[in-house]
């Protein structure tokens, strides 16, 4: 085995490498930093644009140049992925406060993709510049880029609470994040309250941040208790609805106009979905939808009738389309850029404020170092002015003026210093009264025009101002109270610049409380109209307007080789129950039947009725009624009609049949007795209560046969007798059925004289 080879178990090797990949995904790709709310790719895009000097008031640059610089200098992961990330930062329908100002086609709310990067241009926005304010003042740590040739910031100073303001989403290994956007004005108010009251309760923060503020507006309908729990735990969901209004068209007609749609819903797909609902007649009270949108959103919904209630129509659309969505919140972020944690609203705001305090301390320390350096230079300048003749003499005649200036004892020569320039300097001369190297370099580099008297006064004035500023910084660095006062001042400045009074800063998402959308009854959705249902022998069905004379059914037209089988009166609000030989019930809404102008449509296209199954009967659904169902083998039972209504096209299995047995009978229950007749023409009558009530099954034996099977079943009132049509078409009545009454599952006796030859009770 060579020295470079390492032997280890496969499970450990795979586990270590997968853990490395998982941590890389979590920290460097999917989860945002709690301090600036950015993922590495977004942070690098903004920093690269800053390096290109693409300020908010400056020029635009080609997006291809920007994505190329980001890829070459900081993020070697493909220019298309970088461009897509940059384009999203410019989309005002995706980002509440865009960080990139795009020029050209950057996509739209319909879901269209941005134009290629060579066709678009971009620059930073004012908010993006505020995110990077202080980068040149040692506000944050820098690290080497991927090849060690440049440096990049570990995190941005982030003057605004960007994580909550713009939200974030991502999927890592074993965890995900989904943070909604919020309003900056409200976030600043909550942050100020948290500075004032560090131990504030989560519920109190809801007085300042009542909920998300989505860039596309809409209406959030969620109880306050649910919102409070979501912000307290960092997990939860919010119901978001479209914003709509009713437009009066005169003469009692009206239409609904949708002006705002929920966040991250593509308008084109939403319209396609609603159009599909219209085509499939799942919302019969909706007639049409039109998209009249320009720069704003305007979706027009036309009701089928002016008698429809707008609230009923919208509730059905909320239930069946993306006009209402549920936004799932999961505030999983990186604390200090390292540790993933699901945070509450308070914890995220606290992470932002702590970061702002760290930035303040680092910038203040950096500023003090700059002041000290400048004061050191000013001390040298003032000494030079107070001893100008000696300085000029050394410079003119000495071979090494720098060494001579540093070796001179200026404590003995600055005659006017005690009277005209008395002060205590934090830097000044060294212990032996000699100028430092920094001071000497500054004196030697001084321009001749600076040797005027006025310049000396300016230097003293500048020195005094710097001393005052330095004293203030010292107080700030020593007092935590002053530090938080300064952070609060910065937060108030952000609120003033980007708050509700700024352009686009006002809250867009309304917050209301509304209950769950209840199922709207079919009668409320469909205008009640009389129809005549006609179904042919081959299964072509139609709904003809009005109640036609059923006696003239022979005048109806059918396809060649076909003829009528079912014809009955119904209403558009009725549900039709279709019972087939496979023992399944299918449900069709009468309003969905094709009109009566043509031959109709095959019923098999409306429900998933197999080709080998035949229709036994079509009934109008009447709640509370019971049905008797029976198979060709003579088994059957009673079933409540509510239990046979199918919710899907595939129907509902009620009567179990197999091995050559088919479903044969389905009739409404009337009376207290059951009459059964077999193919052997033997009839049996027994009490109805001997027949069990079931929701599904094979059933029990109705009549016993040696040969053949069941012909027909009916229910009736025993005391009133049984009647039928004889072969001559005359109504025959049999009042006394004692001869045929027996226990269920008996063989029965021959049917009475004159019983129909087809063995059917009619």
Secondary structure as GFF3:
##gff-version 3
##sequence-region A 1 762
A	DSSP	alpha_helix	10	25	.	.	.	ID=ss1
A	DSSP	pi_helix	26	30	.	.	.	ID=ss2
A	DSSP	alpha_helix	40	51	.	.	.	ID=ss3
A	DSSP	beta_strand	61	62	.	.	.	ID=ss4
A	DSSP	alpha_helix	63	73	.	.	.	ID=ss5
A	DSSP	alpha_helix	79	89	.	.	.	ID=ss6
A	DSSP	beta_strand	100	103	.	.	.	ID=ss7
A	DSSP	beta_strand	121	124	.	.	.	ID=ss8
A	DSSP	alpha_helix	126	131	.	.	.	ID=ss9
A	DSSP	three_ten_helix	135	137	.	.	.	ID=ss10
A	DSSP	beta_strand	142	144	.	.	.	ID=ss11
A	DSSP	beta_strand	151	153	.	.	.	ID=ss12
A	DSSP	alpha_helix	162	166	.	.	.	ID=ss13
A	DSSP	beta_strand	168	171	.	.	.	ID=ss14
A	DSSP	beta_strand	176	179	.	.	.	ID=ss15
A	DSSP	alpha_helix	184	196	.	.	.	ID=ss16
A	DSSP	alpha_helix	202	205	.	.	.	ID=ss17
A	DSSP	beta_strand	219	221	.	.	.	ID=ss18
A	DSSP	alpha_helix	224	233	.	.	.	ID=ss19
A	DSSP	beta_strand	235	241	.	.	.	ID=ss20
A	DSSP	beta_strand	243	250	.	.	.	ID=ss21
A	DSSP	beta_strand	253	260	.	.	.	ID=ss22
A	DSSP	alpha_helix	267	279	.	.	.	ID=ss23
A	DSSP	beta_strand	286	291	.	.	.	ID=ss24
A	DSSP	beta_strand	299	303	.	.	.	ID=ss25
A	DSSP	alpha_helix	310	320	.	.	.	ID=ss26
A	DSSP	beta_strand	324	330	.	.	.	ID=ss27
A	DSSP	beta_strand	332	335	.	.	.	ID=ss28
A	DSSP	beta_strand	339	342	.	.	.	ID=ss29
A	DSSP	alpha_helix	345	386	.	.	.	ID=ss30
A	DSSP	alpha_helix	388	397	.	.	.	ID=ss31
A	DSSP	alpha_helix	401	407	.	.	.	ID=ss32
A	DSSP	three_ten_helix	410	412	.	.	.	ID=ss33
A	DSSP	alpha_helix	417	420	.	.	.	ID=ss34
A	DSSP	alpha_helix	437	444	.	.	.	ID=ss35
A	DSSP	three_ten_helix	448	451	.	.	.	ID=ss36
A	DSSP	alpha_helix	453	478	.	.	.	ID=ss37
A	DSSP	alpha_helix	480	498	.	.	.	ID=ss38
A	DSSP	beta_strand	510	512	.	.	.	ID=ss39
A	DSSP	alpha_helix	522	525	.	.	.	ID=ss40
A	DSSP	beta_strand	530	536	.	.	.	ID=ss41
A	DSSP	beta_strand	540	545	.	.	.	ID=ss42
A	DSSP	three_ten_helix	550	555	.	.	.	ID=ss43
A	DSSP	beta_strand	564	571	.	.	.	ID=ss44
A	DSSP	beta_strand	575	580	.	.	.	ID=ss45
A	DSSP	beta_strand	584	589	.	.	.	ID=ss46
A	DSSP	three_ten_helix	590	592	.	.	.	ID=ss47
A	DSSP	beta_strand	601	602	.	.	.	ID=ss48
A	DSSP	alpha_helix	603	606	.	.	.	ID=ss49
A	DSSP	beta_strand	615	620	.	.	.	ID=ss50
A	DSSP	beta_strand	626	631	.	.	.	ID=ss51
A	DSSP	beta_strand	635	640	.	.	.	ID=ss52
A	DSSP	three_ten_helix	641	644	.	.	.	ID=ss53
A	DSSP	beta_strand	652	653	.	.	.	ID=ss54
A	DSSP	beta_strand	663	668	.	.	.	ID=ss55
A	DSSP	beta_strand	673	678	.	.	.	ID=ss56
A	DSSP	beta_strand	682	687	.	.	.	ID=ss57
A	DSSP	three_ten_helix	688	690	.	.	.	ID=ss58
A	DSSP	beta_strand	700	701	.	.	.	ID=ss59
A	DSSP	beta_strand	710	716	.	.	.	ID=ss60
A	DSSP	three_ten_helix	718	720	.	.	.	ID=ss61
A	DSSP	beta_strand	722	725	.	.	.	ID=ss62
A	DSSP	beta_strand	731	734	.	.	.	ID=ss63
A	DSSP	beta_strand	749	750	.	.	.	ID=ss64
###
